Amino acid sequence: MFSKVISHSGFWKSVIFLASMFIIIYNIADVFMVFDGSFTAYAGERFATEHLLRFFSANIASGFVYGFIFSFFKFRSKIKQEQQ
C-alpha cells in the first residue's frame, strides 16, 4: 500500500504544496507570537549566520514531514475509496 500511495499521480506535488504552506504559515505565526510582529527582529534572529543552517534545515524537515503525513493519508483514503 505504501508504494502504491507514494507513486500515485499528484502525491509528491501535494507533499511539496503542503510543506511550503506549512513553512510559510508557521513562520508568519512565529513572527507574531515570538517577536510581536517585528519582522526586523525576526530576520535578525532567524537569519543570523550561526543559526542559518539550523533555520533552513528545521523548516524543510518539518515542512516535509507535515506534507508527507497529510498527503499520505489523503491519498491512501482516496485509493481505498477507488478500490471499493
Backbone bond lengths (Angstrom), bond angles and torsions (degrees), N, CA, C in turn:
res aa  C-N    CA-C-N  psi(-1)  N-CA   C-N-CA  omega(-1)  CA-C   N-CA-C  phi
1 M - - - 1.444 - - 1.536 110.41 -
2 F 1.344 116.83 -37.00 1.460 120.49 -177.76 1.523 111.48 -60.72
3 S 1.325 116.66 -49.78 1.469 119.66 -178.21 1.525 111.10 -67.32
4 K 1.327 117.22 -30.94 1.462 120.68 177.74 1.532 110.31 -66.82
5 V 1.318 116.19 -38.69 1.462 120.41 -178.97 1.522 110.92 -70.05
6 I 1.337 117.14 -48.60 1.470 118.63 -175.53 1.524 112.82 -72.76
7 S 1.325 117.66 -16.48 1.462 119.82 176.75 1.530 112.34 -97.04
8 H 1.322 117.21 0.07 1.468 121.36 178.70 1.524 109.93 -66.26
9 S 1.316 114.95 143.59 1.465 120.57 -178.53 1.534 111.00 -60.50
10 G 1.310 116.60 126.81 1.455 121.81 177.53 1.516 115.38 91.54
11 F 1.334 117.56 -4.31 1.467 119.96 -177.20 1.522 111.62 -62.19
12 W 1.332 116.88 -52.92 1.463 120.19 -175.33 1.526 111.61 -69.46
13 K 1.306 116.27 -30.37 1.469 120.13 175.14 1.529 109.54 -63.80
14 S 1.320 116.29 -40.95 1.457 121.46 177.41 1.526 111.56 -65.93
15 V 1.333 116.66 -39.93 1.466 120.74 178.30 1.524 110.18 -61.24
16 I 1.322 117.00 -46.70 1.465 120.86 -178.83 1.526 111.16 -65.09
17 F 1.326 116.82 -42.41 1.464 120.17 179.53 1.530 111.14 -62.87
18 L 1.329 117.06 -49.37 1.463 120.20 -179.67 1.527 111.86 -64.96
19 A 1.312 117.40 -37.67 1.460 120.97 178.71 1.522 110.66 -63.95
20 S 1.320 116.86 -44.95 1.469 119.25 -179.56 1.524 111.57 -67.14
21 M 1.328 117.94 -38.69 1.469 120.37 177.72 1.531 110.58 -66.15
22 F 1.331 116.68 -39.26 1.464 120.09 177.48 1.523 110.67 -61.56
23 I 1.330 117.31 -45.46 1.465 121.29 -178.82 1.518 110.75 -62.05
24 I 1.320 117.06 -44.26 1.467 120.96 -179.52 1.525 111.17 -64.38
25 I 1.328 116.69 -50.71 1.469 120.64 -177.80 1.522 111.05 -64.72
26 Y 1.329 117.14 -41.84 1.460 120.61 179.46 1.523 111.33 -60.90
27 N 1.322 116.96 -44.61 1.461 119.74 -177.83 1.524 112.27 -71.16
28 I 1.317 118.17 -34.34 1.470 120.04 174.54 1.525 109.90 -64.85
29 A 1.325 116.78 -43.45 1.467 120.03 177.49 1.531 110.36 -63.59
30 D 1.317 117.11 -37.72 1.462 121.71 178.75 1.524 111.31 -62.63
31 V 1.328 116.39 -40.78 1.471 120.67 178.59 1.525 110.15 -59.62
32 F 1.314 117.15 -44.49 1.459 119.82 -175.03 1.526 113.54 -81.64
33 M 1.320 118.47 -31.31 1.460 119.45 -178.37 1.523 113.14 -84.90
34 V 1.311 117.53 -37.92 1.462 120.81 -175.39 1.528 111.62 -94.88
35 F 1.313 116.45 -39.13 1.466 120.87 -173.15 1.526 113.06 -108.90
36 D 1.308 117.92 13.04 1.469 124.04 178.35 1.527 113.03 51.89
37 G 1.313 117.13 37.12 1.451 122.48 176.18 1.511 115.14 81.89
38 S 1.308 118.27 7.05 1.466 121.53 -179.34 1.532 109.80 -87.67
39 F 1.328 115.40 103.55 1.460 119.97 -179.49 1.532 111.39 -69.23
40 T 1.318 117.69 -29.79 1.474 119.42 178.83 1.526 110.82 -69.48
41 A 1.336 117.07 -40.00 1.464 120.03 176.60 1.530 110.52 -66.34
42 Y 1.316 115.56 -39.99 1.471 120.91 178.04 1.524 110.61 -61.12
43 A 1.328 116.32 -49.47 1.469 120.54 -178.97 1.527 110.82 -64.12
44 G 1.317 116.86 -39.38 1.459 119.98 179.23 1.512 112.77 -64.43
45 E 1.312 116.38 -38.54 1.471 120.92 -179.24 1.525 111.87 -78.96
46 R 1.326 117.46 -50.21 1.468 121.84 -173.02 1.524 113.61 -76.19
47 F 1.324 117.63 -29.09 1.455 120.34 -177.75 1.516 112.90 -102.10
48 A 1.317 116.75 15.67 1.462 120.35 175.40 1.527 108.10 -63.71
49 T 1.289 116.68 143.75 1.465 122.11 -172.53 1.528 112.53 -55.66
50 E 1.319 117.69 -41.47 1.465 119.20 -176.57 1.532 112.76 -73.97
51 H 1.341 118.19 -16.59 1.467 121.03 -179.33 1.526 113.17 -110.16
52 L 1.298 117.96 0.42 1.461 121.33 -172.78 1.524 112.91 -64.43
53 L 1.306 118.56 -46.01 1.461 121.53 179.41 1.530 111.00 -63.90
54 R 1.307 116.22 -42.73 1.462 120.43 178.31 1.520 111.21 -63.10
55 F 1.321 117.10 -41.00 1.458 122.00 179.88 1.529 111.22 -61.01
56 F 1.328 116.27 -51.16 1.457 119.54 -177.94 1.527 112.45 -69.16
57 S 1.310 117.80 -41.67 1.465 119.54 -179.27 1.529 111.21 -66.95
58 A 1.319 118.10 -38.45 1.467 120.67 177.91 1.525 111.25 -67.11
59 N 1.319 117.21 -40.47 1.465 120.27 178.43 1.524 111.35 -65.62
60 I 1.309 117.03 -45.14 1.467 120.37 -178.78 1.522 111.00 -66.96
61 A 1.319 117.07 -43.97 1.470 120.50 -179.51 1.523 111.52 -64.93
62 S 1.327 117.34 -47.59 1.465 119.47 -178.84 1.518 111.47 -67.37
63 G 1.329 117.42 -38.04 1.457 120.22 177.03 1.518 111.60 -64.36
64 F 1.325 116.86 -41.81 1.459 120.60 179.27 1.530 111.12 -63.99
65 V 1.319 116.72 -45.47 1.473 119.90 -179.66 1.523 110.22 -61.31
66 Y 1.321 116.96 -46.50 1.467 121.00 178.78 1.522 110.65 -60.11
67 G 1.334 116.59 -50.61 1.458 120.40 -178.43 1.511 112.82 -63.15
68 F 1.329 117.14 -40.07 1.458 120.83 -178.89 1.523 111.54 -66.52
69 I 1.330 117.19 -46.14 1.471 120.06 -177.89 1.518 111.24 -63.29
70 F 1.332 117.01 -49.29 1.461 119.28 -178.30 1.525 111.53 -65.96
71 S 1.330 117.72 -40.73 1.467 120.10 178.65 1.522 110.92 -66.95
72 F 1.321 116.69 -39.05 1.458 119.69 -179.89 1.516 110.93 -59.99
73 F 1.325 117.80 -49.59 1.461 119.73 -178.45 1.525 112.00 -69.08
74 K 1.312 116.77 -32.79 1.469 120.65 177.01 1.526 110.47 -64.47
75 F 1.315 116.77 -49.13 1.455 120.40 -178.14 1.521 112.04 -73.48
76 R 1.325 117.64 -31.12 1.465 119.82 176.71 1.517 110.91 -63.87
77 S 1.340 116.29 -43.94 1.464 118.58 178.62 1.531 110.80 -68.01
78 K 1.318 117.25 -33.56 1.466 121.24 176.75 1.526 110.80 -64.19
79 I 1.326 117.17 -42.71 1.458 121.18 178.88 1.529 110.80 -67.30
80 K 1.314 117.83 -40.63 1.465 120.64 178.24 1.514 111.96 -63.35
81 Q 1.339 116.71 -38.56 1.470 120.22 177.46 1.520 111.37 -66.65
82 E 1.329 117.36 -37.01 1.458 121.37 178.66 1.530 111.59 -67.55
83 Q 1.323 116.92 -31.76 1.458 121.56 -178.92 1.525 112.24 -74.48
84 Q 1.310 117.48 -23.35 1.484 119.76 -177.73 1.495 112.60 -83.76
